[in-house]
């Protein structure tokens, strides 16, 4: 899965502009599939677990921030605004980095249905040069 997300992120670095494999949240756009390089079994990428984990993480972050604000008001704790802002920024950046790293590991696959049309962005990686030369 990491290879698929790394390939999809090439668009972000403008190496291959216009592919559009990732949406603005870092999830794969459209119906994307992969194939096993050994048995060539075709599988569809399912991103439900990625979405659920991301929603839970952001909800937990907001709840923790609200809890900290309530706790700080009750205890009359004085915190420097710049320190508070830098901690919030560090936590948000850390959460975004953690999500970017963990996204491929949270993806799941399932067998492709008979009537499903998928795109296979890594197709040339498992077909190899012999399969592409036989098309001529």
C-alpha positions as CSV (number, residue, x, y, z in Angstrom):
1,X,0.0,0.0,0.0
2,X,2.8,2.4,0.7
3,X,4.0,2.1,-2.9
4,X,0.5,3.1,-4.1
5,X,0.3,6.2,-1.8
6,X,3.9,7.1,-2.7
7,X,3.1,7.0,-6.3
8,X,-0.1,9.0,-5.8
9,X,1.8,11.6,-3.9
10,X,4.1,12.2,-6.9
11,X,1.3,14.6,-8.1
12,X,1.9,16.7,-5.0
13,X,5.5,17.2,-5.9
14,X,4.5,18.1,-9.4
15,X,6.6,15.3,-10.9
16,X,3.5,13.9,-12.6
17,X,1.0,16.8,-12.6
18,X,-2.7,16.1,-13.5
19,X,-3.0,12.5,-12.3
20,X,-5.4,13.4,-9.5
21,X,-5.1,10.2,-7.5
22,X,-5.4,11.9,-4.1
23,X,-8.1,14.2,-2.9
24,X,-7.3,17.2,-0.6
25,X,-7.6,14.9,2.5
26,X,-4.9,12.5,1.2
27,X,-7.4,9.7,0.3
28,X,-7.4,8.0,-3.0
29,X,-9.9,9.5,-5.5
30,X,-12.1,7.2,-7.4
31,X,-12.2,3.4,-7.6
32,X,-8.6,2.3,-7.3
33,X,-7.3,-1.3,-7.3
34,X,-4.1,-3.2,-7.0
35,X,-3.0,-6.6,-8.1
36,X,-0.9,-9.2,-6.4
37,X,2.4,-9.4,-8.2
38,X,2.6,-13.2,-7.6
39,X,-0.9,-14.5,-8.4
40,X,-2.2,-11.4,-10.2
41,X,-5.4,-11.4,-8.0
42,X,-7.2,-8.1,-8.5
43,X,-8.2,-6.3,-5.3
44,X,-10.0,-3.0,-4.6
45,X,-8.7,-0.5,-2.0
46,X,-11.2,0.1,0.8
47,X,-10.6,3.3,2.7
48,X,-13.3,3.1,5.4
49,X,-10.9,2.4,8.2
50,X,-8.8,5.4,7.2
51,X,-11.8,7.8,7.4
52,X,-13.0,6.4,10.7
53,X,-9.5,6.7,12.3
54,X,-9.0,10.2,11.0
55,X,-12.4,11.3,12.3
56,X,-11.8,9.8,15.7
57,X,-8.4,11.4,15.9
58,X,-9.7,14.9,15.1
59,X,-12.7,14.5,17.4
60,X,-10.4,13.4,20.2
61,X,-8.1,16.4,19.5
62,X,-11.1,18.8,19.7
63,X,-12.5,17.1,22.9
64,X,-9.1,17.3,24.6
65,X,-8.7,21.0,23.7
66,X,-12.2,21.7,25.1
67,X,-11.4,19.7,28.2
68,X,-8.2,21.6,28.7
69,X,-9.9,25.0,28.3
70,X,-12.6,24.0,30.8
71,X,-10.0,22.7,33.3
72,X,-7.8,25.8,32.8
73,X,-10.7,28.2,33.6
74,X,-11.7,26.2,36.7
75,X,-8.2,26.2,38.1
76,X,-7.4,29.8,37.1
77,X,-4.2,28.6,35.5
78,X,-2.3,31.3,33.6
79,X,-0.7,30.1,30.5
80,X,1.3,32.3,28.1
81,X,-0.6,32.7,24.8
82,X,2.5,32.1,22.7
83,X,3.2,28.9,24.6
84,X,-0.4,27.8,24.2
85,X,-0.4,28.6,20.5
86,X,2.9,26.8,19.9
87,X,1.7,23.7,21.7
88,X,-1.6,23.6,19.7
89,X,0.4,24.0,16.4
90,X,2.8,21.3,17.4
91,X,0.0,18.9,18.2
92,X,-1.9,19.7,15.0
93,X,1.2,19.3,12.8
94,X,2.1,16.1,14.6
95,X,-1.4,14.7,14.1
96,X,-1.3,15.6,10.4
97,X,2.1,13.9,10.0
98,X,1.0,10.8,11.9
99,X,-2.1,10.6,9.6
100,X,0.1,10.9,6.5
101,X,2.4,8.1,7.6
102,X,-0.4,5.8,8.9
103,X,-2.8,6.1,5.9
104,X,-1.4,3.3,3.8
105,X,-1.2,1.0,6.7
106,X,-4.9,1.5,7.5
107,X,-6.1,0.8,4.0
108,X,-7.9,-2.5,3.4
109,X,-8.5,-4.6,0.3
110,X,-11.3,-6.8,-0.9
111,X,-11.8,-8.9,-4.0
112,X,-13.0,-7.1,-7.1
113,X,-16.6,-7.7,-8.1
114,X,-17.5,-9.0,-11.5
115,X,-19.1,-5.7,-12.7
116,X,-16.6,-3.3,-11.1
117,X,-14.5,-1.0,-13.2
118,X,-11.3,0.0,-11.4
119,X,-8.2,1.9,-12.3
120,X,-4.8,0.3,-11.6
121,X,-2.2,3.0,-11.3
122,X,0.6,0.5,-10.5
123,X,-0.2,-1.8,-13.4
124,X,3.1,-1.5,-15.1
125,X,4.9,-2.4,-11.9
126,X,3.4,-5.9,-11.8
127,X,3.1,-6.5,-15.5
128,X,6.7,-6.0,-16.2
129,X,8.4,-5.4,-19.6
130,X,7.4,-8.7,-21.1
131,X,3.7,-8.0,-20.8
132,X,4.0,-4.5,-22.2
133,X,6.1,-5.8,-25.2
134,X,3.5,-8.4,-26.1
135,X,0.9,-5.7,-26.9
136,X,2.7,-4.7,-30.1
